[in-house]
Amino acid sequence: MPNIAPSDRWLIGLDIDGTLVHDDGYLSPEVAKEVSRVKALGHEVIVATGRSAPNAVPVVRDLGIEQGFVVSSNGAVTVELDSEHPRGFKIADVITFEPAEVLSQLIEHLPQAHFAVEDVDGSYRFHRPFPSYALGDQNFETPLDELMHHPVSRVVVLSPEHDVDEFLGLISKIGLSSVSYAIGYTAWLDISPQGVTKASALEVQRSRLGIEKSQVLVMGDGRNDIEMFEWAKNSGGLAFAMGQAPKEVQLAATDVTASVTDDGVAQVLAGLEGFLFSRGQS
């Protein structure tokens, strides 16, 4: 039985790559143990990731989470875990946009880039190869023109010929204004519908669960986690950046924990009672 009253529950939002798992996909047993512990206390743990749902759900299950919701595709797709479903989950919410305008802008400025779109069912269409781990288990090579003509939940851009700083400069010049976007460690761009982020999807879950706005704690390591950090901070919650996160990500957080290779998530969760006690005394 949970050890805390429903009104004392916290929503804990966790990124996957670089936060829960290492670059090679390794999930530390210490991290999984601490996630299970805080869930057993009665807190709500929701994974919020840039991965597609089919790539995210196996990690969620490795954490021992069998029920609840998963925020994927940077907030554009939320799924509910369902062990009876053939894919292990069912779609709860998908937010889409028409990709033609933004793709046209990007193609003009980045003619050598690799483009992919995520469709409503979680599958991907791409016109140039991506790393094998990058797209979901269902992905299909498609002529570039055919990426334009259906609503999608995400556009992904990979530009191997640019480093991150060059890529940041190019994207800034393009001036994408009708969509939300985040840039990864490499020259990688995730584009979501306007106003859609991990934060917007987590807010839906917080409201559904009836958890106080100030009782949210999030952890992440990427630029696509900054809006999630701001969401937590603006309501009086906590935001932890991983130790290896870029400086701008660390500056957006309330605190910095250890790196993913030093089990930063486990360290924060192991100290959760101390954080909450300190807040109650302040």
N, C-alpha and C positions, 0 to 999 in steps of 0.2 A: 504494500500500500504506500502511496506517496507520503512523504514526511512533512509536506508543507500545505498550507491552506490554499485554495484556488486563487485567492486574492494576492498571494505572495509568489505566484508563478512568474517566471521570466521567460521571454522568448529569446532563444539563442540562435542566431543566424550564422551559418558557417559556409564559407566558400570551399570548393574542393581543391583545385590544382594550386599547389604552392601553399596551401593552408592545411587541409586534411591529409593530402597525399603528396609525396615527393615527385620530382620530375619524371621518375620512372614508374609512377603509379603505386609505389609502396605506401601502405597505410600502417602506421605504427600501432602495435597492440596497446601501448599506453594511451594513445589518443582514443582508440575505440573503447577502452576501459573507462576513461573519464566521461566520454559521451554517454555511455550506458549508466554511469553513476548519477549524473545530474538528471537524466531522464527518470531514473528510479526515484529520485527525490520529488519529482512532480513537475519539473520545468519542461518547457516545450522546445525541442531542438528541430530546426528546419534548415535543410541544406539549400543554399542559394548559390547557383553556379552559372557560368557562361556555357557550360556543356549542354548539349541536347539531352532530353529526358532519357533516351535509351543508354546514353553514356554515363548519366548521373546515377540512375537507380541502382546499378550494381554496387557502387560505392556506399550508397545509403544503406543497402542491405548488409554490407560488410561491417557497417557501424552497429548493426543489431537493431536498426529501425525497421519495423515491419508495418507500421500504420502511420497515416498522416499524409502530409503534402510535401512536395518537392518543387522548389522554384528553379526553373531551368531557362536556358537561352536568354540569360540576363534579364529575366522577368517577363519575357513575352509568352512563356509557356509554363503553366502550373499543372502538375499532375498529382493524382491521388494514388498512393500505393494500393495495390489490389492483387493479392497472391492468387486469386482465382482467374485473373485475366491472363491470356497467353503471353503478353509482354511484361507482366508484373506490375502494371499500372494502367490507369485510365486517365484520359485528358479531362482536366477540370476547367481550364481556361486557356484560350489561345488568342493573342492579340496580333493582328496582321497589318501590313501596309503594302501599297503598290510600289515595287522596287524600280520601276523603269526610270524615273527621273534621277534618283540618286545613283543608280548604276551607270547611266549615261554620263553623268558628271565625273564619276570615278574612272570610267574607261577612257575618257578624254585626257585626263591628267596622269593616269597610270596604265598606259596601254599594254605593258608587259606583266601586269599583276595577274594573280590567280583569283577568280571570283567563284563564290558558291552561294546558294540560297537554301534556307531551311523551310521546308513546306509544312503545312498544317499538321500532317501526320508524323512529323519528326524526321522524315527522310531528307536527304540533301541532293541537290543537283549542282554539279560543278563543271567548269569548262576547261580547267587545267588542273593537273594533279595536286592534291594536298597530302601532307604527311598522313600515314595510315591511321594514326591515333586521333587525328583532328576532327574528323567527321563521324557521324553516327554509323551504326552497323548497316544501315541502308543508304547507299549513296550511288549516284548514277551520273556518268559523264554525259554532258548535254551541250549542244552548240550554244555559244554565248547569247545569241539572240533569243533563245528559248528560256533564258533565265528571267526575262523581262516581263512576262505576260500573265503571271498569276500572283495573287496576294501571297506574301510570305511573312514568316515571323522573324526572320533575320537574314541579313546579308553579311557574308564573311569575305574579307579581302586579305590576301597574303601577298606581300611584295618582297620577294627574296633579294632583290637588287638594292634595297634601301636598308640602312640601319635605322634605329628607332628615332633618333633626332631628325634625320632627313625626312622620315615618314611623317613625324609630327608636324614639321614645317609644311610639307605638301598638303596634308589634310587641313591644316589651318588656312592655307590659301584657297582651298576649294570652298570653304565656308559652308559646310553642311548645316542647314538650319531646319529642315523639315523632318529630321529624324534624331534619335538619340544615338550616340556612339561612344565607344571606349577603345583605347589602343592598348595592346598587350606589350609584353617585354620585347618581342621581336616586332618586325614590321607587319603587324597583324591588327586588323580593324574589325570590330563587331558592330553592326548597325542594327538598331532596334526601332520599333515604332516610336513616334514622338511621345516623350514623357514617360516611356516605359523603361524601368530599371529594376534591379534587384530590390531596391527600396520600395518602389510602388507595389510590387507583388508581395513583399513582406508585410507592408501596411495592411493589405487585404487580409492576410492571415492573422495579424495581430488583432484586428477588429473582430474577425470571426471567432477568435479564441477568447475575446474579452480581457485581454491583458493590458495593463496600464501602459500608456505611451512611454513613461519613464523607465519601464521595466523591460528594456530590450538591450541585448548585448550581441554585438556582431564582430566577426573576425574575417580578415581577408588580406590579400597581398598584392592585388592588382589595381590598375586604374579604373577598372569596371566595378571596383568596390567602394570608390570614393563617395558616390551618391548614397550608398548604404551606410557609410560612416556618418555622413551629414544628417541623414534621417535619424539615426540613433542619437547623435549629439544634440540635435535641435530639440529633442523631447526630453533631454536629461538622461539618456541612456549611455551605454559604454561602447566604444569602438576600439578594437585592438588590431593594429597592423602587425604583420609578421616581420621578424627581424631582417629578412632578406628583401623586403618590399622596397620599391623605389622611394626616394626621399619624399617626393610629393605625396605619395600614399601614406607614408609615416606621418607627415605633417597634418594630414586630414584626420588622423585618429586621435582618440583621447589618450592612448597609451601604445607602446610598442612591446610586444612579447618576443620570445626567442624565435629563431628561424624554424622553418618546417622540419629541417633535419635534426633540430634539438627539441622537437615535440612542443612547439610553442602553444598549440591549442590545449594540449594536456596540462601544461603549466598554468594557463589561465583558468581552466575548469577546475583543477585541483585546488585553486585558491578562491573559488567562487564564494564560498561561505564567508571568507574573510572580506572580500570586496563588499558583499551585501551587508555584513555587520558594520563595516566602516561607514557605509552610506547611511545606515540607520542611526549611527551615533553623531553624524555631522549636522 
